[in-house]
């Protein structure tokens, strides 16, 4: 029920269109019943071959009250008057037949016009709700903390954004049928009771058997659909990993291994999808077979009534038409309920994103921070991924304008410590304060705008150089872009591109070399002009000449600015104000290059490995 409420909740902004859709559908149902009801007098005209069979209806209606007999007599009375006014009996029958046929054609034409208008009004509802849902899922996804993405597979997220959202669109069609078909069923049930209540009871006794069988199938369908959706995420994960790592796959000649892996995952999805479609397809023939069985039984019982003179042939045929009209929406309703089972599974998977905890990443929460006046203080800081403790009691003070270098072996916690400052992760215990204010009390967006980051991996987007540089900032001029590019030693190669700043650099900057991509990332950080710079192996992808130029530029940029530099190449951080040596998540040494080198401790060992004196 909660899932249905969420689905209906998206209808709010489209309630006008949805209301019109319901109205037009109901009008279409009403006209269908009217058109089918007209077949009874039409059959009466065709089967009455003697004038005396109609002249008896010229007398006033002997029936009183609203009943089938009363309506039948009124229609026949109208026919008798029209035929009696004609020059001859045969000519009168032809005129009445023409009038009835034109009326039926007009009714069904109008019915189909209303059904088209219903579909016309449904289109913006379906597409609008899916667009809104996709917007909500994407907006929530990019708002989630980085820890969420460490636990989720990219392929599964892609599957949720694409396949699961599309499945919800199918649910919207099913929801429309849930609104229309029950009304249609009630209308035709009323018509059946009105025509002959005894025959209708036979229908009502047997139809629940169909509903019971289909409900059993529906439960199994939901379980299988959940497995199939999850397996599709696995398939897309393999595709995403293969595309992003294609150079490594080819360099190790591992194509056959990855192809076999993909075949295995895809075959599992193939088996589950077959099972899902077979269960989904089973409901329709089962319901139709049982429906036809009930239909045949009613024909048999009703035929005997006709033979016994208690029911006219035209009435029986009209009853059967109404019964057929009842079976069609029942079958459609069963298919709609099956479609909703798949939709519920997709909504559950989307809820894993929509209802994932934001932790403390509220957009508008906390105090804004625009600058660093005193510095950053890290006190008794602990952090762990799952059960693996990465940082163990870090204490560190970084004064405004200082350049602090974090060094140590791989896995010592350098990048993790830097990631905790802009709150990409939440500390297990301890605190990080900027100017005496705990970062947990600060507005997270303003905190991150305070920080310029260049990561070890060059992260660029499939866009122009200009848009990659001005990420998150509006109104950046060409002069500002070019100044940042010069500092990062990137101006010359950008000017040499086909369209300069407006050149599209491809997905992940694929049209550039590794060094060019890294220099653009540095230029982007410079352009933001942040009070705090975090450089995580910022020069690792540069050649020796470019590294020297960029290092000189970065040193100029860091003047008067607080900077945290993570480096394996120790030659780049010799001039840092303070070097912090981490080992297994703890600070083991801290001081200037000269002081630490002369101490001949852990830092001295690291320098010796790189022949640095």
N, C-alpha and C positions, 0 to 999 in steps of 0.2 A: 504493500500500500504506500509506503514511504517513497519507493521508487516511482510509482505512478504519480504521486504528488509532485515530485521533482520534475517529471516530464511535463506535467500539466502546468507547472510553475513557469516554464518558458513561454507558455501561450499568452501571458499577460500583455506583451507588447503587440501581439497579433490577434487580440480577442475580436476585433472587428471583422477581420477576414475569416476567422474561425467560426464566428457566429453566422456569417453569411453562408459559409460552407455547410453548416448544419441545417440551416433553413432551406437551402437549395436541395440538399439531400432528402430532407423530409418531404418537400414538395414533389420531388421525383418519385419517392416511395408512394405517396398518396395518388399520384397520377398513374403509377403502375397498377395499383389496385383498381382504380376506376376503369382503366383500359381493359383489364382482365375481366372485370365484372360485366363489361359490355358484350363479352362473348356469349353469355347466356341468352339474351334476347336475339342475338345474331343466329344462334343455333335454332332457336324457336322458329325464326322466319324460314330458315332453310328446310326444316323438317315438317312444317305444317303445309300440306299440299291441298287441303280442303278449306274453302271459304268459311264453312260452318265451324271449323276449329278456331277461327279468329273472331267471328261475329259474336260469339258468346261473351267476348271481352268488351263489347260495346256497352254492356250494362254497367251500372255503378259498382265500385269495388265492394264486395261483400265482406272483405276482411277488415278488421279494426285493429288499431295499434301498430306499432312499428315492428314488422317482422319480415322474414324472407318472402312469405306468401303475399303479404301486402305489397311489397316492392315489385315482385314478379307480376302481380296483377296490374299494377300501375303502368309498368313498361309495356305489357301486352295491350293494355287499354289504349295507350298512345299509338301503338302499332296498328291496332284495329281501326282506330279513327283515321289514321293516315291512309291505310289501304282502302277503307270504305269510301274515302273522298276521291279516290283515283277512278279513272274511266273503267278500269277492269281490275280483277283480282291479281292477275299476273303482273300487270303494269304497276299496281300499287306495291306489290312485293319487291319489284326491282327498285322503285323509288326509295322505299324504306331501307333496302339492302345497301343502296348507294349512300344514304345518309348515315347509316351505322358504320359503314366502312370508312367514310370520310372522318367521322367522329373518332374512331379508333386510331386512324392514322394521325389525326391532329393531336390526340392525347399523347401518343407515344413520341411524336415529334417534340411536343412541349416537354415531355419527361426527359428526353435526351438533351434538350437545351438546358434544363435545370441541372442535370448531372454534369454537363460540360462546365456550367457556371460554378458548380461546386468544386470541380477539379481546378478551375481557373483561380478560385479564391484560396484553394489549399496550397497551390504552388509557393506563394511567398511565405506561408506558414511553415511548410516543410523546410524550405531552404533557409528561411530566417532563423528558425530554431536551431538547425544544424550549425549555421554560421555563428550564432550566439554561443552554442555549446563549445564549438571549436575555439572561439575567442576566449571563453572562460578557462578551458583546459590549458590553452597555451599561456595565458596570463598567469595562471596559478603555477604552471610548470616552471616558468622562468623566475617566479618569485620564491620558489622553494630553496631551502639551504643546500649547499653543495653535498652534504652528507647523503641527501636523498638520492642523488645521481650516482653516488658510489655504490649504492645498494641495488640500483635498477639497471637493467640492460638497455642500451640505446635502442636496439631493435624492437624490444617490447614497448618502449615509449612511442616509437614510430608507429607500431601496430595500433596502439591505443588512439593516437592522434588521427590515424587514417581509417583503418578497418573498423574499429569499434564505434567511431563517430558515424560512419556510414550505416552500421547496423542499427544505430539509434534512429536514423532516418526511416528505415523499414518499420521501426516501432511507431513512428509518427503516422504512417499509413495505416498500421494496425489500429492505432488509437482512434483514427477517424472512423474506421469500420466498427469499432466498439461503440461509438456514439450512434452511428446510423443503423447498423444491423439489428440491435435489440429492438429498436422502434419498428423496423420493418417486420421483424418476427411477431411482435405484438399486434401489428396491424393485420397481418395475414392470419394469425390465430383468431383474432376477433372475427375476420371474414369467414373462417372455417366454422366457428361456433354459430355464426349467424346463418350459414347455409345449412349445416347439419351437425348438431352437437354430438350425436351418438358416434358418427364416424370420426369426429375430432378427438373423442376420448381414446380411440384406438391409436391414433397418432401420438397422443401425449403419453400413453402407457409405454410405447416402444422406443421413443426417441431418447429417454434417459440412458438406455443401454449404450447407445452410441457415445453419449457424453462421457460415460464411465470408461469405456475403452480408450477414447482419445485422451482423457486426463492421465491415464497410465503412461501413454506414449509421451505426453508433454513433459512429465517429470524426468523421464529418461533423456529427453531431448535437451533439457537444461544442463544436466550433468555433462553430456557429451559436448555441448556447445562451449562450456567453460574450458574443457580440456583442449578443444580445437583452437580457441582463441589464444590460449596460453602457448600452444605449440607454434602458432603462426608468429608470435613474438620471438620464439627461439629461431625460427627460420630467418626472420628479418635481422636478428642479431648477428647471425653468421654472415649475411650479406653485407651488413654495415662494417663488421670487422674485416672482411675480405677486401672491400673497396678502400678502406682507410689504410690497410697494410699491404696493398698490392705489390709494392716494391720489394718488401721483405719476402713475401710469398714467392715472387719470381726469382729473387736473388738466391734463395735456398732451393729452387726448383721443387717447391712443395705444392704445386698446383693440384696434383692427383690426390694428395692427402686432404686438401680443403674441398675439392670436388666431392670426394667420398663422404666427408663430414656433412656437406650440404645435402647430398642425396639421402643420407640417413635421417637428418632432421625433416627434410621435405617429405620423405616417405611416411614418417610418423604422422605428419599433418595430413597427408593423403588418406591414410587409413581412418583417422578421426573424422575428417571432413566427409568421407564416404558414409561413415556411420551416422553422422549428423544429418546429412541429406536424406538418407534412407528412413530415419525415424521421422524427419520432417515430412517426407513424402507419404509415409504410411497412413497418416491421419486422414488425408483426403479420400483415397479409395475405400478405406474402412467406413468412413461416414457416408460416402456415396452408396456403397453396397448395402449397408443397413437401411439407408433412406429408400433405396429402390425396393428393398424387401417390404418395408412398410407401405410404400406406394402400391406395390402389387397386391398386398393384402387388402388395402382399402378398395382397390379396383374390384377385387373378387367379392368382397362384402357388399359394396355399393352396386355392383352389377346384378347381384341377386335381388337387391331391393328394387332395382329397375324392373327386373323380370316379375317381381311380385306386385308391381304397380304402386309401391309406396314412395317411389322417387322417380323423377323424370330423368331421361337421358341427358338433357341439356344441363340440369342441375348437377348431375354426377360429374360431367365433363368440366363444368365450372369449378366444382369442388376440387377436382384433381389439378386444375390449373393453379388454384390458390395453394394447394398443398405443394406443388412444384415450386411456386413462389416462396413458400415457407422453407423448403429444403435448401434452396440456393443461399439465402443469408445465413442459415445455420452452418453450412459448409464453409462459407466465407469467414464466419465468426470463429470457427475452429481453427482455420488457417491463420487468422489474425492472432489468436491466443498463442499458437505455436511460434509465430514471429515475435510476439512479445517475450517469450521465454528467452530467445536469443538476445533480444534487446536488454532484458534484465541482466544477463551475463555481461554484456558490454557496458551497461551503466555501472555495474559493480566494479569492473576493471577501471572505468574512468573515475570512479569515486576514490580509487587508490591515489589518484592525483588531486582531485578536487577537494578531498577531505584529509589530505596529508598535512600533518602539523607544520605550521610555519615557524615554529619555535618562537624566536623573538624578532623575526624579520618584518614586523609591521611597518608599512610605508610611512605612516604619519605618527608613529609613536616615538617618544624620546625627544631630547633636546638637540637642536641643530648645533653643529660645530663647523666653523669655517676656517679656522687657523690653529696653529700650535704656538702657544705663548711661552710655555715653560719646557715641556718635554713629555716623554712617555716613561711610565714606570710599570714594570712587570714584577708582580709579587707572588712568590710561592705558587707558581703556575704549574698545573698538572693537566695532561691531556692523554686520552687513549682512544684508539679505534677499536671498537668492540671490546675485546679482552686484552688487546696489545697496548701496553702503556708506552707512549712515545716520548712525552716530556715529563720530567720528574723533578718538581720543585725549582723551576727557573726563577731567578731573581736578577733583574736587570734594569738599569736606569739609562735612558737615552735623552740627553739634553737637546734643546732646540738648536738646530744648525749642525749637530754632530753627524758624522758618518760612521756608522757601526757596521763592521763586517762580521758575518757569521760563517765560520769555517768548521770543518770536521769531516769524518768519513761519511760515505753514503749511508743513510738510515739513522744518522745521529739526531735528526729532528730539526734541521735548519729551516727547510721549507715549511714545515708544519708550524713552527714558531712564527714565521712571517705571515702565514695564512690566518693565524688567530687574531692579528691586529685589526684587519678589516672585517673580522668576524665571518670569514668563510666557514669556520667551524666554531663551536661553542666549547670553551674550556671546561674540563671536568671539575676543576676547583682552582682557587686562586683568582687573581684579578689582573686586568690590564687597564691602566688609567692614562688619560690624556689631560694634562693640566689639572690633575687631581680629580677628574671625573671618570668614573667607571664607564668603559665603552658600552656596557650593556644598558646604560641609561641614556645613551646618545642615539639620535635618529640614524638608522643604519645607512640610509642613502647619503646623508651628508657626511657620515664617517667615511664612506667609500669614495665620495668625491674629493675627500681630503687627501686621498692616496693615489699616486700614480704607480702602476705596476708594469714591469716588463718581465715576463716569465721565460723560463728556459726554452719552452716550446713556443715557436712563433705562431701566434693565433691571429689570423686575419680572416676577413669575410669576402664572399663572392660579390664584390662591389668595387667602386672606384677608389683610387688612392686617396682622394679628398675625403670621401665618406669614411674610409678606414681611419684616417687621421683625426677627423672631427667627431669620433664616436661619442655620443652623449652630449655634445655641445653644439648649439646653433649659432649661426652668424660668424663662423670662422672665415677670415679673408684669405686670399691667395698669399698675401705677404706674410701672414702668420704661419701658414702651412710651409712656405718656402724657408722661413727662418728656422722652424723646427727641423726641416729636412737637412738644412746645412749643418746644424749642430750634430745631427746623427749621421753625418757623412752620406746622406742619401739623395741630396739635391741633384747631383749630376745624372745618376741613372734614372731618376724620375723624369727629368727633363728630356731624356733620350727616348722615353716611351712614346708610343704613337700619338697619344692624346694627353700627355703630361699628367697633370693632377686628375684628369677625368678618364684615365685609362682604367678599364676593368682588369683586375689582377687575377681573376679566376677563383675557383673554390679553394679556400685555405691559402690563397696567394700562390696557387700552383704555377702561374706564369712567371714567377720570380725565382731567383736562386735562394739558397738558404741564408746567405749573408744579407742579401737585399731584403728578405722578409724580416729578419731580425732588426735591421736598421730602421725599417718602417715602424716596427713595434716600439723602438726607442723614441723615434720622432713623435709617435702618438702620445707617449708618456710625457715628453717634453712639452708638447702643445697644450696639455691639460693644465700645466703650470701649478702642480699640486704642492702643498707645504711638505708632504711626506712622500719620498720615493722608495719603492721596494724593487730592487733589481735582483732577480733570481737567475744567476748565470746569464746576465744580459748580453755579454759579449762572446758567449760560447760558440756561436755559429759564424763568427767573423774570421777572416784571414788575418795574418799578423799585422799587415799594414793598416787595414780597416780597424782592427782592434785598437791599435795605438791611437789613431785619429779619434775614434769614438770615445775611448777612455779619457783622452784629454778633454773632449767636449763634455762628457758626463761630469768630470771633475769641476768644470766651470758651472755646469747646471746645478750641481750639488752645493755650491757655495751659498751659505745663508739658508740652506734648506736641510731639513732632517732627512737622512737617508739610511736605509738598511740594505746592505749589499751581501748577497749570498754568492760565494765563489769557491770553486774547486781550484781554479787557476790563481794561485796566491800572488802572483806578480801584479795582479790588477787591484789588490787591496792593501799594498804596502803603505800607502799614504792615509789610510783610514785613521780617524781619531782614536778608535778603540776596536780591537779585534777580539771577538768572543769565540772561544773554542768549545765546541759541543762534542760530547762523547756519550753515546747511549742515553740521550735525553737529558744530560746534565751539563751545566757549565763547569768545565774543568780548569779553564784558564781565561784571563781577560787582561788586555793591556795593549800597548802599541807594538808595532812590528819589532822594533829594536829591543824593547823590554822582554817580550816573549821569546824572541830568538836567543837572546843572551841567557835566558832561564834554562834553555835546552830541555824543555818538557815536551808536551804533546805537539805544540805548534812547531817546535824545532824539528820534530820527526816528520811532520807534514812538509815542511820546507825542504828537508833533506831528500825526500822522495822526489821533489821537483827540481832538485839542484839549485835551490834558491838560497842566496846568502843574505 
